[in-house]
């Protein structure tokens, strides 16, 4: 698990550095080209404005072209094409905006087209240098991914041979798993084959699960997905294209291996960075605005009942990690740590607590969790650990909601699924909304949910 965390941090750091190099690098390049062209050491205000707008556009536009998603083992020519399309899109927006405000004559065409060409060369060149550095590191055993391959037949053997031939892409097969008991204990290229019962144990030291079974084994694939539904690792399916013809399909290639990604990371690294910036800015603004309320509530809690002001409870956060979530204490203090979901007319709730829970003021301290990076303002609401253990075997894909940071408010909450979930149907509906949010995340979707929360998310009939 430690190796997985280190690898995830390195991947995130590389994506963050790449995004910074794109935004700051292209902006600085534009400034340098102008200074050389105009033979000056200062930029006119109108050029400063367009370069600032350019930096913001890059942060907004480039992530939509998957430039910060891992290109490990994929075609670098396709990546260069994506870079060109992304950069061209930013330039077109700048041109259109300039025409719209009728100030095209303000800017030098020589400067603009020189910047456009030099910008693409810069974007492609530093990525090429990054590739050389990463290939060297991977040849030394650094920044490599360990994978578990389910299937030791023809497809599994093909995967093993291709990865051996393309060592620089950085994938190592840690183990094979296969249903055929006759080959358990044997090896493929010195990698041992295990029984399916060990799949969860083996995944503890792996970054990804690759399912290398024939397409006709669709029922077995579904069984494997069900068996590993509690894992947050990436799951990929390698189709057997040797016996089947794929028509109009979209697949990923790693080391010339066609792969369908079934259960991947819902947000790219750049999207997580953007969401983190959103969380920090909004939470600081909101904490500043509600600070008088926080002070008054803290005093009232202390005056009206014994016990601490804040209630801390362990919940599952991003990737299933256990976190402590803060709330204003709304119940009479008890030494028991056993969780029991609040119900209507619950005798444990204080008179002040009823008001706090009804108005969601009890959740205001969670903005501190947001600043800590444990939560987001918008995301699936964090459930108690005991609830997760109870529901994960009752609702398919339940644990997939932990692939993003939990939120103070969410898509489920603004659609009425807030508070007590006393039936399996209600919980299934909440999970349906949570997964929809994860699959369709965008900055604008977050802002929409925040807006809806102000009008119908704070006070609800199910909040008690």
HUQUIQUI-V540903 format. One record per pair of residues at least 6 apart in sequence whose ideal C-beta (glycine too) atoms are under 6 Angstrom apart, sorted by the first residue. I is the first residue (numbers start at 1). GAP is how many residues later the second one is. Records with the same first field share a line. If there is no record, write none. Layout:
I: GAP, GAP
//
This chain:
4: 203
10: 133
12: 257
15: 53, 254, 255
16: 257
18: 50
19: 49, 251
22: 36, 40
23: 32, 35, 36
26: 93
27: 24, 27, 28
29: 93
30: 21, 85
31: 12
33: 81, 82
34: 13, 77
37: 74
46: 60
57: 33, 36
61: 28, 29
62: 24
63: 207, 208
65: 17, 21
68: 200, 201, 202
69: 199
71: 8
72: 97, 98
73: 96, 181, 182
80: 44
83: 40
87: 32, 33
91: 25
98: 6
135: 33
137: 6
138: 6, 30, 32
143: 27
144: 26, 28
145: 26, 62
146: 26, 28, 60, 61
147: 24, 26, 59, 61, 63
148: 26, 27, 54, 55, 58, 61
149: 7, 10, 24, 27, 61, 63
150: 27, 61, 74
151: 61, 62
152: 24, 26, 36, 41
155: 57, 83, 85
156: 20, 56
157: 31
159: 53, 98
160: 13, 28, 29
162: 93, 94, 95
163: 8, 92
166: 89
169: 86
173: 18
174: 32
175: 17, 19, 27
176: 12, 15, 17
177: 17, 19, 22
178: 15
183: 10
184: 9, 11
186: 7
203: 28
208: 25, 26
209: 26
210: 26, 28
211: 10, 13, 26
212: 26
214: 26
215: 24, 25, 29
230: 162, 169
232: 87, 88, 171
234: 30
235: 27, 28
236: 23, 25
237: 23, 25
238: 21
239: 21
241: 17
251: 7, 9
252: 7, 9
266: 137, 172
279: 91, 97, 98
282: 95
283: 84, 87, 88
286: 81
287: 80
290: 74
297: 31
298: 11
300: 52
301: 8, 28
304: 48
305: 45
306: 27
307: 22, 26
310: 16, 55
311: 16, 18
312: 12, 14
313: 12
314: 8, 10, 71
315: 8, 10, 67
316: 72, 86
317: 6, 57, 89
318: 87
320: 82
323: 51
325: 44, 57
326: 39, 40, 42, 43
327: 35, 36
328: 28, 34
330: 19, 23, 26, 27, 32
331: 17, 18, 22
332: 16, 18
339: 45, 47
344: 120
356: 6
357: 106
358: 105
359: 99, 100
360: 98
363: 45
366: 9, 42
369: 6
370: 7
375: 30, 31
376: 29, 31
377: 31
378: 29, 31, 68, 71
379: 25, 26, 27, 28, 31
380: 21, 26, 30, 54
381: 29
382: 24
391: 7, 36
392: 6, 7
395: 33, 36
398: 33
401: 33
404: 34
409: 44, 48
411: 22, 26, 38
412: 18, 21, 22
413: 44
414: 35, 38, 39, 43
415: 18
417: 12, 13
418: 42, 44, 45
419: 43, 44
420: 42
421: 6
//
